[in-house]
Structures are given as C-alpha cells and as structure tokens.
Amino acid sequence: RGYRIELGEIEARLHEQPEVREAAVGVQEGVNGKHLVGYLVAADALIKPTERLERIKQRLRTELPEYMVPLHWLWLERMPLNANGKLDRKALPALEIGQLQSQDYQAPRTELEQTLANIWAEVLKVEKVGAQDNFFEL
C-alpha cells in the first residue's frame, strides 16, 4: 500500500500488552496483496481469545497508524524457535488469507444481508462474509 512498516515497532507494542506473553508479526501474500499477520502467545488462557484480541486491537489502534495494525491474527501455544533459541520466522504457520473469516461467523439472516455478503465476498475475494464481520478486517 506504499507505507513503510516496521515489524519491530509493531512487535514491541504487542509485547507491552498484558494479554500477550510472546508476539511476532509477519507479512504474508494474499489475493488482495500483502497483509500483516500477528502471531500471539497468550499470557492468560482464562480470557476468551476473541475478547483478548479485541482489547489488543483497540489499544494498538490508539498507538499505531491503522496500516500497521495486523489484519489477521493467530494464537499459538508457543513460538517456533531455531537451534539458538531465537524466533524462527520461517516456521511461523502460513494462513490462507483469502479463505479467512471471523472466528465467530454469523450467517446472514435476511435476503438483503445475504446479497450484501455475497457482494463483499466477491469484491474482497474471500470465501464468505458473515453478518457481523468487519469488512476492514477481511
């Protein structure tokens, strides 16, 4: 999108979040170009992942420009490490970005919602769009 993105700055902000024990950010190619992916290890397993993530994203949006907030997120049990005990970025799992949707997918309920969801899915080149999905995050 023409912006200079410092992955280290995003990771530093993620490490400041109380819900996060470990964090990494990667860039992945999708059908609509490159996307930031946030990889997180939770500090507290008692909080629901969706609640944790919403808190984190809200704080990041106040601290970073919108284009530096990852669009896609993945919770991991632990970060992959190389033989030296450092983060192995090449071993971070790849996501099928064009196939992602909200974890809390809610099917469209009305004919109008279904029509709009179909239009958004076609335009954004994603498999399906839920009634509550944020199209900025698809």
ROSE-4610 file (N, C-alpha, C; in Angstrom, 1 decimal, always signed):
// ROSE-4610
residu = [R/R/R/G/G/G/Y/Y/Y/R/R/R/I/I/I/E/E/E/L/L/L/G/G/G/E/E/E/I/I/I/E/E/E/A/A/A/R/R/R/L/L/L/H/H/H/E/E/E/Q/Q/Q/P/P/P/E/E/E/V/V/V/R/R/R/E/E/E/A/A/A/A/A/A/V/V/V/G/G/G/V/V/V/Q/Q/Q/E/E/E/G/G/G/V/V/V/N/N/N/G/G/G/K/K/K/H/H/H/L/L/L/V/V/V/G/G/G/Y/Y/Y/L/L/L/V/V/V/A/A/A/A/A/A/D/D/D/A/A/A/L/L/L/I/I/I/K/K/K/P/P/P/T/T/T/E/E/E/R/R/R/L/L/L/E/E/E/R/R/R/I/I/I/K/K/K/Q/Q/Q/R/R/R/L/L/L/R/R/R/T/T/T/E/E/E/L/L/L/P/P/P/E/E/E/Y/Y/Y/M/M/M/V/V/V/P/P/P/L/L/L/H/H/H/W/W/W/L/L/L/W/W/W/L/L/L/E/E/E/R/R/R/M/M/M/P/P/P/L/L/L/N/N/N/A/A/A/N/N/N/G/G/G/K/K/K/L/L/L/D/D/D/R/R/R/K/K/K/A/A/A/L/L/L/P/P/P/A/A/A/L/L/L/E/E/E/I/I/I/G/G/G/Q/Q/Q/L/L/L/Q/Q/Q/S/S/S/Q/Q/Q/D/D/D/Y/Y/Y/Q/Q/Q/A/A/A/P/P/P/R/R/R/T/T/T/E/E/E/L/L/L/E/E/E/Q/Q/Q/T/T/T/L/L/L/A/A/A/N/N/N/I/I/I/W/W/W/A/A/A/E/E/E/V/V/V/L/L/L/K/K/K/V/V/V/E/E/E/K/K/K/V/V/V/G/G/G/A/A/A/Q/Q/Q/D/D/D/N/N/N/F/F/F/F/F/F/E/E/E/L/L/L]
num = [1/1/1/2/2/2/3/3/3/4/4/4/5/5/5/6/6/6/7/7/7/8/8/8/9/9/9/10/10/10/11/11/11/12/12/12/13/13/13/14/14/14/15/15/15/16/16/16/17/17/17/18/18/18/19/19/19/20/20/20/21/21/21/22/22/22/23/23/23/24/24/24/25/25/25/26/26/26/27/27/27/28/28/28/29/29/29/30/30/30/31/31/31/32/32/32/33/33/33/34/34/34/35/35/35/36/36/36/37/37/37/38/38/38/39/39/39/40/40/40/41/41/41/42/42/42/43/43/43/44/44/44/45/45/45/46/46/46/47/47/47/48/48/48/49/49/49/50/50/50/51/51/51/52/52/52/53/53/53/54/54/54/55/55/55/56/56/56/57/57/57/58/58/58/59/59/59/60/60/60/61/61/61/62/62/62/63/63/63/64/64/64/65/65/65/66/66/66/67/67/67/68/68/68/69/69/69/70/70/70/71/71/71/72/72/72/73/73/73/74/74/74/75/75/75/76/76/76/77/77/77/78/78/78/79/79/79/80/80/80/81/81/81/82/82/82/83/83/83/84/84/84/85/85/85/86/86/86/87/87/87/88/88/88/89/89/89/90/90/90/91/91/91/92/92/92/93/93/93/94/94/94/95/95/95/96/96/96/97/97/97/98/98/98/99/99/99/100/100/100/101/101/101/102/102/102/103/103/103/104/104/104/105/105/105/106/106/106/107/107/107/108/108/108/109/109/109/110/110/110/111/111/111/112/112/112/113/113/113/114/114/114/115/115/115/116/116/116/117/117/117/118/118/118/119/119/119/120/120/120/121/121/121/122/122/122/123/123/123/124/124/124/125/125/125/126/126/126/127/127/127/128/128/128/129/129/129/130/130/130/131/131/131/132/132/132/133/133/133/134/134/134/135/135/135/136/136/136/137/137/137/138/138/138]
x = [+0.8/+0.0/+0.9/+2.2/+3.0/+3.5/+3.2/+3.6/+4.9/+5.7/+6.9/+6.4/+6.6/+6.1/+7.3/+7.4/+8.5/+7.9/+8.2/+7.6/+8.1/+9.3/+9.8/+9.0/+8.6/+7.8/+6.4/+5.8/+4.5/+4.7/+5.8/+6.1/+6.3/+7.0/+7.3/+6.0/+5.1/+3.8/+3.0/+3.1/+2.4/+3.0/+4.3/+4.9/+4.5/+4.0/+3.6/+2.2/+1.5/+0.1/+0.0/-0.8/-0.8/-1.4/-2.1/-2.7/-1.7/-0.5/+0.4/+1.7/+2.1/+3.4/+4.5/+4.1/+5.1/+4.3/+5.1/+4.4/+5.4/+4.9/+5.7/+4.7/+5.3/+4.5/+5.2/+4.4/+4.9/+4.1/+4.6/+4.0/+3.7/+2.4/+2.0/+1.3/+1.5/+0.8/-0.5/-1.5/-2.9/-3.4/-4.7/-5.2/-5.3/-5.4/-5.5/-4.2/-3.1/-1.8/-1.2/-0.3/+0.4/-0.4/-0.4/-1.1/-0.2/-0.4/+0.3/-0.5/+0.3/-0.3/+0.4/-0.4/+0.1/+0.0/+1.1/+1.2/+1.4/+0.5/+0.5/+0.5/+1.1/+1.0/+0.4/-0.7/-1.4/-0.7/-0.9/-0.3/-1.3/-2.6/-3.7/-4.7/-4.7/-5.6/-7.1/-7.3/-8.7/-9.6/-9.0/-9.8/-10.0/-11.2/-11.6/-10.6/-10.2/-9.3/-9.9/-11.2/-11.8/-11.8/-12.1/-12.0/-10.6/-9.6/-8.2/-7.8/-8.2/-7.8/-8.4/-9.7/-10.4/-9.7/-9.3/-8.6/-7.3/-6.6/-5.3/-5.4/-6.3/-6.5/-7.0/-7.8/-8.3/-7.1/-6.2/-5.1/-4.1/-3.9/-2.9/-3.4/-4.7/-5.2/-5.0/-4.9/-4.6/-3.1/-2.3/-0.8/-0.1/-0.7/-0.1/-1.0/-0.5/-1.3/-2.1/-3.3/-4.2/-3.5/-2.6/-2.0/-0.9/-0.5/+0.4/-0.2/-1.5/-2.3/-2.6/-2.0/-2.3/-3.8/-4.1/-5.4/-5.8/-4.8/-5.0/-4.2/-4.8/-4.2/-4.2/-3.2/-3.2/-2.6/-3.4/-2.9/-2.2/-1.0/-0.1/+0.1/+0.4/+0.7/+2.1/+3.0/+4.3/+4.9/+5.9/+6.5/+7.5/+7.7/+8.7/+10.1/+11.0/+12.4/+13.4/+14.5/+15.5/+16.5/+17.6/+18.5/+19.2/+19.2/+19.8/+18.8/+17.6/+16.6/+15.9/+16.2/+15.5/+14.3/+13.5/+12.3/+12.6/+12.0/+12.2/+11.0/+11.2/+10.2/+9.7/+10.6/+10.3/+9.3/+9.3/+8.5/+7.1/+6.9/+5.5/+4.5/+3.4/+2.4/+1.8/+1.7/+1.1/-0.4/-1.1/-2.5/-3.0/-4.2/-4.8/-5.7/-5.0/-5.7/-7.0/-7.0/-8.2/-9.4/-9.1/-10.2/-10.6/-9.9/-10.2/-11.5/-12.1/-13.3/-13.3/-14.2/-14.3/-14.5/-13.8/-14.0/-15.4/-16.1/-17.5/-18.4/-18.3/-19.0/-20.5/-21.3/-22.7/-23.3/-24.0/-24.5/-25.5/-25.6/-26.6/-28.0/-28.9/-30.2/-31.3/-31.1/-32.1/-31.6/-32.5/-32.2/-31.2/-31.5/-30.6/-29.2/-29.1/-27.8/-27.1/-27.8/-27.1/-26.6/-27.4/-27.0/-25.7/-25.8/-24.6/-23.4/-23.6/-22.5/-21.8/-22.7/-22.2/-21.4/-21.9/-21.2/-19.8/-19.8/-18.5/-17.5/-18.0/-17.2/-16.6/-17.4/-16.8/-15.8/-16.1/-15.2/-13.9/-14.0/-12.8/-12.1/-12.7/-12.1/-11.9/-13.0/-13.0/-14.1/-14.0/-15.0/-16.4/-16.5/-17.8/-17.6/-18.6/-18.7/-19.8/-19.6/-20.6/-21.4/-22.5/-23.3/-22.6/-21.8/-21.1/-19.6/-19.2/-17.8/-17.5/-16.3/-15.8/-15.1/-15.6/-15.0/-13.6/-13.3/-11.9/-10.9/-11.4/-10.5/-10.6/-11.3/-11.4/-10.3]
y = [-1.2/+0.0/+1.3/+1.1/+2.2/+2.8/+2.1/+2.6/+1.8/+2.5/+1.8/+1.3/+0.0/-0.7/-1.3/-1.0/-1.5/-2.6/-3.9/-5.0/-5.0/-4.6/-4.5/-3.5/-2.4/-1.5/-2.1/-2.8/-3.5/-4.5/-5.3/-6.4/-5.8/-4.6/-4.0/-3.6/-3.0/-2.7/-3.9/-5.0/-6.2/-6.8/-6.7/-7.2/-6.4/-5.1/-4.3/-4.7/-5.5/-5.8/-6.8/-6.6/-7.6/-8.9/-9.0/-10.3/-11.2/-10.6/-11.3/-11.6/-12.9/-13.4/-13.3/-13.7/-13.6/-13.1/-12.5/-11.9/-11.9/-12.0/-11.8/-11.3/-10.6/-10.1/-10.5/-11.0/-11.4/-10.7/-10.8/-10.3/-11.5/-11.6/-12.7/-12.3/-12.9/-12.6/-13.2/-12.4/-12.9/-12.5/-12.8/-12.5/-11.0/-10.2/-8.7/-8.0/-8.7/-8.1/-8.6/-7.9/-8.3/-7.9/-8.7/-8.5/-8.8/-8.0/-8.2/-9.3/-10.2/-11.3/-11.2/-11.1/-11.1/-12.5/-13.0/-14.3/-14.0/-14.6/-14.3/-15.5/-15.5/-16.5/-15.8/-16.3/-15.7/-15.7/-14.7/-14.6/-15.3/-15.2/-15.7/-16.5/-17.8/-18.7/-18.6/-17.9/-17.8/-16.9/-15.9/-14.9/-15.5/-15.4/-15.9/-15.2/-16.0/-15.4/-14.2/-14.2/-13.1/-11.9/-12.0/-10.9/-10.3/-11.2/-10.8/-10.0/-10.5/-9.9/-8.6/-8.4/-7.1/-6.1/-6.4/-5.5/-5.1/-6.0/-5.7/-4.8/-5.2/-4.3/-2.9/-2.8/-1.4/-0.6/-1.2/-0.4/-0.1/-1.1/-0.9/+0.3/+0.3/+1.4/+2.8/+2.9/+4.2/+4.5/+3.5/+3.6/+3.6/+3.0/+2.9/+3.3/+3.7/+4.0/+2.8/+2.9/+1.8/+0.8/+1.3/+0.4/-0.5/-0.2/-1.0/-2.0/-2.0/-3.0/-4.2/-5.4/-6.5/-6.8/-7.3/-7.6/-9.0/-9.9/-11.3/-11.7/-12.6/-13.0/-14.5/-15.0/-16.4/-16.6/-17.3/-17.6/-18.9/-18.9/-20.1/-20.6/-21.9/-22.4/-21.9/-21.8/-21.3/-20.8/-20.0/-19.5/-20.5/-20.7/-21.7/-21.1/-21.8/-21.4/-22.1/-21.5/-22.2/-22.8/-23.4/-24.1/-23.2/-21.9/-20.9/-20.4/-20.8/-20.4/-19.1/-18.6/-17.4/-17.7/-16.7/-16.9/-17.4/-18.4/-18.9/-18.4/-17.3/-16.7/-17.6/-18.3/-19.2/-20.3/-20.6/-21.7/-21.2/-19.9/-19.4/-19.9/-20.4/-21.0/-20.0/-20.5/-19.7/-19.7/-18.6/-18.6/-18.5/-19.1/-18.9/-17.7/-16.5/-15.3/-15.1/-15.5/-15.4/-16.2/-17.2/-18.0/-17.7/-16.7/-16.4/-15.7/-15.9/-15.2/-15.1/-14.4/-14.2/-15.6/-15.7/-17.0/-17.1/-16.0/-16.0/-15.8/-16.6/-16.4/-16.5/-15.5/-15.5/-15.4/-16.4/-16.3/-15.2/-14.6/-13.6/-14.2/-13.3/-13.8/-13.4/-12.3/-11.9/-11.9/-11.7/-11.7/-10.6/-9.4/-8.2/-8.5/-9.1/-9.4/-10.4/-11.4/-12.4/-11.7/-10.8/-10.1/-9.3/-8.5/-7.7/-8.6/-9.7/-10.6/-11.2/-11.5/-12.1/-11.1/-9.8/-8.7/-8.5/-8.4/-8.2/-9.4/-10.6/-11.8/-11.7/-11.3/-11.3/-10.2/-9.0/-7.8/-8.1/-8.6/-8.9/-10.2/-11.0/-12.3/-13.2/-13.3/-14.2/-15.2/-16.3/-17.4/-17.0/-16.4/-15.9/-14.8/-14.0/-12.9/-13.0/-12.9/-13.1/-11.8/-11.9/-10.7/-9.7/-10.2/-9.3/-9.0/-9.5/-9.3/-7.9/-7.4/-6.1/-6.1/-5.5/-5.6/-5.0/-4.1/-3.6/-4.7/-5.7/-6.8/-8.0/-8.0/-9.2/-9.2]
z = [+0.0/+0.0/+0.0/-0.1/-0.2/+1.1/+2.3/+3.6/+4.0/+4.7/+5.3/+6.7/+6.8/+8.0/+8.8/+10.0/+10.9/+11.7/+11.4/+12.1/+13.6/+13.8/+15.2/+16.0/+15.5/+16.2/+16.6/+15.7/+16.0/+17.0/+16.9/+17.9/+19.3/+19.3/+20.6/+21.3/+20.5/+21.1/+21.5/+20.8/+21.2/+22.5/+22.6/+23.9/+25.1/+24.9/+26.0/+26.5/+25.7/+26.0/+27.2/+28.2/+29.3/+28.9/+27.9/+27.4/+26.6/+26.3/+25.4/+26.2/+26.1/+26.6/+25.6/+24.3/+23.2/+22.0/+21.1/+19.9/+18.7/+17.5/+16.3/+15.2/+14.3/+13.2/+11.9/+10.9/+9.6/+8.5/+7.3/+6.1/+5.3/+4.8/+4.0/+2.8/+1.7/+0.4/+0.4/+0.0/-0.2/-1.5/-1.8/-3.1/-3.4/-2.3/-2.4/-2.1/-2.2/-1.9/-0.6/+0.0/+1.2/+2.4/+3.4/+4.7/+5.9/+6.9/+8.2/+8.9/+9.5/+10.4/+11.7/+12.8/+14.1/+14.7/+15.3/+15.9/+17.4/+18.2/+19.6/+20.5/+21.6/+22.7/+23.9/+24.4/+25.4/+26.8/+27.5/+28.9/+29.9/+29.5/+30.4/+29.6/+29.8/+29.0/+29.5/+30.6/+31.1/+30.3/+29.7/+28.9/+27.5/+27.0/+25.6/+24.6/+23.6/+22.6/+21.9/+21.6/+20.9/+21.8/+23.1/+24.0/+24.0/+24.2/+24.3/+23.1/+21.9/+20.6/+20.5/+20.8/+20.7/+21.5/+22.8/+23.7/+23.0/+22.6/+22.0/+20.7/+19.8/+18.6/+19.0/+20.0/+20.3/+20.8/+21.7/+22.1/+21.0/+20.1/+19.0/+18.1/+17.9/+17.1/+17.6/+19.0/+19.6/+19.6/+19.4/+19.5/+18.1/+17.1/+15.8/+14.7/+13.5/+12.4/+12.0/+11.5/+11.1/+10.2/+9.3/+8.3/+9.0/+10.3/+11.0/+12.0/+12.0/+12.9/+12.0/+12.4/+11.5/+11.3/+10.1/+9.7/+10.2/+10.2/+10.6/+11.8/+12.6/+13.8/+14.0/+14.7/+15.0/+16.4/+17.3/+18.6/+18.5/+19.1/+19.1/+20.6/+20.7/+22.1/+22.5/+21.5/+21.7/+20.4/+20.4/+19.2/+18.7/+17.4/+16.9/+17.1/+17.6/+17.9/+17.1/+16.7/+16.0/+17.0/+16.5/+17.4/+18.4/+18.1/+19.0/+20.0/+20.0/+20.9/+20.5/+19.3/+18.8/+17.9/+17.7/+16.9/+15.5/+15.1/+13.7/+12.9/+12.2/+11.5/+10.3/+9.7/+8.6/+9.0/+10.3/+10.8/+11.3/+11.2/+11.6/+10.6/+11.1/+10.2/+9.2/+8.0/+6.9/+7.0/+6.7/+6.7/+5.3/+5.0/+3.7/+3.8/+3.6/+3.8/+3.0/+1.8/+1.0/+1.6/+2.4/+3.0/+4.4/+5.0/+6.4/+6.5/+7.7/+8.1/+9.6/+10.1/+11.6/+12.2/+13.4/+14.2/+14.7/+14.9/+15.4/+14.2/+13.1/+11.9/+12.2/+11.8/+11.9/+10.4/+10.0/+8.6/+8.5/+7.3/+7.0/+7.3/+7.9/+8.3/+7.3/+6.6/+5.7/+4.2/+3.3/+1.9/+1.6/+2.2/+2.0/+2.5/+3.8/+4.3/+3.4/+2.9/+2.1/+0.8/+0.2/-1.0/-0.8/+0.3/+0.7/+0.9/+1.7/+2.0/+0.7/-0.2/-1.5/-2.3/-2.3/-3.0/-2.3/-1.0/-0.3/-0.5/-0.5/-0.7/-2.1/-3.1/-4.5/-4.6/-4.1/-4.2/-3.4/-2.2/-1.4/-1.7/-2.6/-2.9/-1.7/-0.9/+0.3/+0.1/+0.8/+0.6/+1.0/+2.2/+2.7/+3.7/+3.8/+4.8/+5.7/+7.0/+8.0/+8.2/+8.8/+9.1/+10.0/+10.9/+11.9/+11.5/+10.4/+10.0/+9.7/+10.1/+9.9/+8.5/+7.5/+6.2/+6.1/+7.0/+7.0/+7.4/+8.1/+8.6/+7.7/+6.6/+5.7/+4.7]
